[in-house]
């Protein structure tokens, strides 16, 4: 979620805003649209649908979080038509409370990690934590030493975080 209120967005020149899954979003064919979204398949399909239906003049996409290359395929088609002016990852799946403090915004995280009845959702939660930490590290340009006790949830988060960091370093090397 954005950390600006609707009043603040109006102050900064944003005349209207809506959630991407809102059923009756306005058409504004004469103006560009700027999307701030988590790049899920559903969200990217909604953007593609907006562009195919000429809902807006063009689009600027700012994706927050991990992406899958195949999910971007509909967006590539619209980019070839010239409807997508830019698309970038902003690594902002966290809230910075102060210079040295951040929050991932995951509700009931501790409870969900340690409640046996909720075990089926733990892998997704671990991914969310690792992705959020990765975004903080990328934004702050940090390369930490990662240590965690084996056999714990922290170890699983550390393994996923390490894998994400290695992938990012490998992409930068190419």
RAHU-V707248 format. One record per residue. N is the residue number from 1. PSI is psi in whole degrees, 0 to 359 (999 if undefined). Layout:
n-><N,N>
psi-><PSI,PSI>
This chain:
n-><1,2,3,4,5,6,7,8,9,10,11,12,13,14,15,16,17,18,19,20,21,22,23,24,25,26,27,28,29,30,31,32,33,34,35,36,37,38,39,40,41,42,43,44,45,46,47,48,49,50,51,52,53,54,55,56,57,58,59,60,61,62,63,64,65,66,67,68,69,70,71,72,73,74,75,76,77,78,79,80,81,82,83,84,85,86,87,88,89,90,91,92,93,94,95,96,97,98,99,100,101,102,103,104,105,106,107,108,109,110,111,112,113,114,115,116,117,118,119,120,121,122,123,124,125,126,127,128,129,130,131,132,133,134,135,136,137,138,139,140,141,142,143,144,145,146,147,148,149,150,151,152,153,154,155,156,157,158,159,160,161,162,163,164,165,166,167,168,169,170,171,172,173,174>
psi-><146,150,11,142,163,323,317,319,322,320,323,10,15,107,330,155,154,163,142,336,9,135,328,63,145,147,140,73,339,358,153,161,146,121,130,110,160,129,64,163,316,314,318,327,324,319,314,317,318,317,320,325,9,45,330,162,310,176,146,123,128,106,137,115,180,148,155,127,324,332,338,356,313,328,321,320,317,328,323,332,355,9,333,114,325,153,129,159,136,356,55,42,43,162,127,114,324,182,321,16,137,164,138,345,31,113,140,37,307,315,314,328,330,10,113,328,345,22,330,336,357,316,320,322,318,319,317,318,313,318,319,315,321,317,320,314,318,315,319,359,52,147,88,164,125,124,140,150,130,146,9,169,323,322,320,319,315,318,315,320,316,319,317,318,318,319,317,319,320,320,321,327,330,999>
